[in-house]
């Protein structure tokens, strides 16, 4: 498995992805501000995210970060890796599971693995299917799934 290519600062073209390529992002600690700002942005003020006293009596005993907040952070961590810079044409879809809760103070990172590629010459590149896993500081998978990205092909090759 190659990680060298996936950590390159500029984007990879469709032809440069190989099945099995894998990389992990740097960590990102989830803060109180993240949760409050996401609640304000999304309008999701559910008590399991915003009321510490209420949460003491609930399943996890503490506030849980919004699942969609963590998915959004995963997207940002993926972009920070650099391999999508200037070569992604479209985010085509995702299949996503919320496996474990993420709490305020947890540090998450993203593990990315290339699972499948499919040339789409008519579109000027091809589809890359990535296996994505959000891990916490204890190496537990909190969220996982697949993302399908349409990437540019190399000039003349697509």
C-alpha positions as a Markdown table, in Angstrom:
| # | Residue | x | y | z |
|---|---|---|---|---|
| 1 | Unk | 0.0 | 0.0 | 0.0 |
| 2 | Unk | 1.3 | 3.4 | -0.9 |
| 3 | Unk | 0.8 | 6.4 | 1.3 |
| 4 | Unk | 3.3 | 8.6 | -0.5 |
| 5 | Unk | 0.9 | 9.7 | -3.3 |
| 6 | Unk | -2.0 | 10.3 | -1.1 |
| 7 | Unk | -0.1 | 12.8 | 1.1 |
| 8 | Unk | 1.1 | 14.9 | -1.9 |
| 9 | Unk | 0.2 | 18.6 | -1.6 |
| 10 | Unk | -1.4 | 19.0 | -5.0 |
| 11 | Unk | -4.3 | 16.9 | -6.2 |
| 12 | Unk | -4.0 | 13.5 | -7.8 |
| 13 | Unk | -5.4 | 12.8 | -11.2 |
| 14 | Unk | -7.7 | 9.8 | -11.7 |
| 15 | Unk | -5.0 | 7.7 | -13.2 |
| 16 | Unk | -2.7 | 8.1 | -10.2 |
| 17 | Unk | -5.0 | 6.4 | -7.7 |
| 18 | Unk | -4.2 | 2.7 | -7.1 |
| 19 | Unk | -6.5 | 0.3 | -5.2 |
| 20 | Unk | -5.1 | -0.1 | -1.7 |
| 21 | Unk | -3.5 | 3.3 | -1.4 |
| 22 | Unk | -4.0 | 4.5 | 2.2 |
| 23 | Unk | -3.3 | 7.5 | 4.4 |
| 24 | Unk | -4.3 | 8.9 | 7.7 |
| 25 | Unk | -5.0 | 12.6 | 8.5 |
| 26 | Unk | -3.7 | 14.5 | 11.4 |
| 27 | Unk | -5.9 | 14.7 | 14.5 |
| 28 | Unk | -8.6 | 17.3 | 15.3 |
| 29 | Unk | -10.0 | 17.8 | 18.8 |
| 30 | Unk | -13.7 | 18.4 | 19.0 |
| 31 | Unk | -14.4 | 21.5 | 21.1 |
| 32 | Unk | -17.4 | 23.0 | 22.8 |
| 33 | Unk | -17.3 | 25.8 | 20.2 |
| 34 | Unk | -17.5 | 23.2 | 17.4 |
| 35 | Unk | -20.7 | 21.8 | 18.8 |
| 36 | Unk | -22.3 | 25.2 | 19.6 |
| 37 | Unk | -21.4 | 26.6 | 16.2 |
| 38 | Unk | -22.7 | 23.5 | 14.4 |
| 39 | Unk | -26.0 | 23.7 | 16.4 |
| 40 | Unk | -26.4 | 27.3 | 15.4 |
| 41 | Unk | -25.5 | 26.7 | 11.7 |
| 42 | Unk | -27.7 | 23.6 | 11.3 |
| 43 | Unk | -30.5 | 24.6 | 13.7 |
| 44 | Unk | -30.1 | 21.2 | 15.5 |
| 45 | Unk | -30.3 | 22.2 | 19.2 |
| 46 | Unk | -31.2 | 18.7 | 20.3 |
| 47 | Unk | -30.6 | 18.3 | 24.0 |
| 48 | Unk | -28.2 | 15.4 | 23.5 |
| 49 | Unk | -25.8 | 17.9 | 22.0 |
| 50 | Unk | -26.5 | 21.0 | 24.0 |
| 51 | Unk | -27.7 | 20.3 | 27.6 |
| 52 | Unk | -25.0 | 18.8 | 29.9 |
| 53 | Unk | -27.4 | 18.3 | 32.8 |
| 54 | Unk | -30.0 | 16.5 | 30.7 |
| 55 | Unk | -27.3 | 14.3 | 29.2 |
| 56 | Unk | -26.2 | 13.1 | 32.7 |
| 57 | Unk | -29.4 | 11.1 | 32.8 |
| 58 | Unk | -29.1 | 9.7 | 29.2 |
| 59 | Unk | -27.4 | 6.7 | 27.6 |
| 60 | Unk | -23.9 | 8.2 | 27.3 |
| 61 | Unk | -23.9 | 10.4 | 30.4 |
| 62 | Unk | -22.5 | 13.4 | 28.6 |
| 63 | Unk | -23.1 | 15.5 | 25.5 |
| 64 | Unk | -22.5 | 13.9 | 22.1 |
| 65 | Unk | -21.2 | 15.8 | 19.1 |
| 66 | Unk | -23.5 | 15.9 | 16.2 |
| 67 | Unk | -22.9 | 13.0 | 13.8 |
| 68 | Unk | -23.1 | 15.3 | 10.9 |
| 69 | Unk | -20.6 | 17.7 | 12.5 |
| 70 | Unk | -18.1 | 14.8 | 12.6 |
| 71 | Unk | -18.8 | 13.9 | 9.0 |
| 72 | Unk | -18.2 | 17.5 | 8.0 |
| 73 | Unk | -14.9 | 17.6 | 10.0 |
| 74 | Unk | -14.0 | 14.3 | 8.2 |
| 75 | Unk | -14.5 | 16.1 | 4.9 |
| 76 | Unk | -12.2 | 18.9 | 6.0 |
| 77 | Unk | -9.6 | 16.4 | 7.1 |
| 78 | Unk | -9.7 | 14.7 | 3.7 |
| 79 | Unk | -9.2 | 18.0 | 1.9 |
| 80 | Unk | -6.2 | 18.9 | 4.2 |
| 81 | Unk | -4.5 | 15.7 | 3.0 |
| 82 | Unk | -4.0 | 17.5 | -0.4 |
| 83 | Unk | -4.7 | 14.7 | -2.8 |
| 84 | Unk | -8.1 | 16.2 | -3.9 |
| 85 | Unk | -6.7 | 19.7 | -4.4 |
| 86 | Unk | -7.7 | 21.1 | -7.9 |
| 87 | Unk | -8.6 | 17.6 | -9.3 |
| 88 | Unk | -12.0 | 16.8 | -7.7 |
| 89 | Unk | -14.8 | 17.6 | -10.1 |
| 90 | Unk | -17.7 | 16.4 | -8.0 |
| 91 | Unk | -18.6 | 14.6 | -4.8 |
| 92 | Unk | -20.9 | 12.0 | -6.2 |
| 93 | Unk | -22.2 | 10.2 | -3.2 |
| 94 | Unk | -21.6 | 8.5 | 0.1 |
| 95 | Unk | -22.8 | 5.5 | 2.2 |
| 96 | Unk | -22.2 | 6.4 | 5.9 |
| 97 | Unk | -22.6 | 4.7 | 9.3 |
| 98 | Unk | -22.4 | 6.3 | 12.7 |
| 99 | Unk | -20.8 | 3.6 | 14.8 |
| 100 | Unk | -19.8 | 5.2 | 18.1 |
| 101 | Unk | -20.4 | 8.5 | 19.7 |
| 102 | Unk | -17.9 | 11.3 | 19.6 |
| 103 | Unk | -17.7 | 13.5 | 22.7 |
| 104 | Unk | -16.5 | 17.0 | 23.3 |
| 105 | Unk | -12.7 | 16.7 | 24.0 |
| 106 | Unk | -12.3 | 13.6 | 21.7 |
| 107 | Unk | -9.6 | 13.8 | 19.0 |
| 108 | Unk | -10.6 | 12.3 | 15.7 |
| 109 | Unk | -8.6 | 11.6 | 12.6 |
| 110 | Unk | -9.5 | 10.2 | 9.2 |
| 111 | Unk | -8.2 | 7.0 | 7.6 |
| 112 | Unk | -8.6 | 7.0 | 3.8 |
| 113 | Unk | -8.2 | 3.9 | 1.6 |
| 114 | Unk | -8.8 | 3.7 | -2.2 |
| 115 | Unk | -11.2 | 0.8 | -2.8 |
| 116 | Unk | -12.2 | 1.1 | -6.4 |
| 117 | Unk | -11.6 | 3.1 | -9.6 |
| 118 | Unk | -13.7 | 3.4 | -12.7 |
| 119 | Unk | -12.7 | 5.3 | -15.8 |
| 120 | Unk | -15.3 | 7.8 | -17.1 |
| 121 | Unk | -13.5 | 9.2 | -20.2 |
| 122 | Unk | -16.6 | 11.0 | -21.4 |
| 123 | Unk | -16.5 | 13.0 | -18.1 |
| 124 | Unk | -12.8 | 13.7 | -18.4 |
| 125 | Unk | -11.6 | 11.5 | -15.7 |
| 126 | Unk | -13.0 | 8.8 | -13.5 |
| 127 | Unk | -14.7 | 7.7 | -10.3 |
| 128 | Unk | -12.7 | 6.9 | -7.2 |
| 129 | Unk | -14.4 | 5.1 | -4.3 |
| 130 | Unk | -12.7 | 5.7 | -1.0 |
| 131 | Unk | -13.2 | 3.7 | 2.2 |
| 132 | Unk | -13.4 | 6.4 | 5.0 |
| 133 | Unk | -13.0 | 5.7 | 8.7 |
| 134 | Unk | -13.2 | 8.3 | 11.4 |
| 135 | Unk | -11.1 | 7.1 | 14.4 |
| 136 | Unk | -11.0 | 8.5 | 17.9 |
| 137 | Unk | -7.9 | 8.9 | 20.2 |
| 138 | Unk | -8.3 | 5.3 | 21.3 |
| 139 | Unk | -8.2 | 4.0 | 17.6 |
| 140 | Unk | -11.9 | 3.1 | 17.7 |
| 141 | Unk | -13.9 | 3.6 | 14.5 |
| 142 | Unk | -16.6 | 6.1 | 15.3 |
| 143 | Unk | -17.9 | 6.6 | 11.8 |
| 144 | Unk | -17.2 | 4.8 | 8.5 |
| 145 | Unk | -18.4 | 4.4 | 5.0 |
| 146 | Unk | -17.5 | 5.1 | 1.4 |
| 147 | Unk | -17.3 | 8.3 | -0.6 |
| 148 | Unk | -17.5 | 8.4 | -4.4 |
| 149 | Unk | -15.5 | 11.2 | -6.0 |
| 150 | Unk | -15.3 | 12.2 | -9.6 |
| 151 | Unk | -11.7 | 13.2 | -10.4 |
| 152 | Unk | -10.1 | 14.8 | -13.4 |
| 153 | Unk | -8.0 | 12.7 | -15.7 |
| 154 | Unk | -4.5 | 13.7 | -16.8 |
| 155 | Unk | -4.6 | 15.9 | -19.9 |
| 156 | Unk | -4.7 | 13.8 | -23.0 |
| 157 | Unk | -5.2 | 10.6 | -21.0 |
| 158 | Unk | -8.9 | 11.0 | -20.3 |
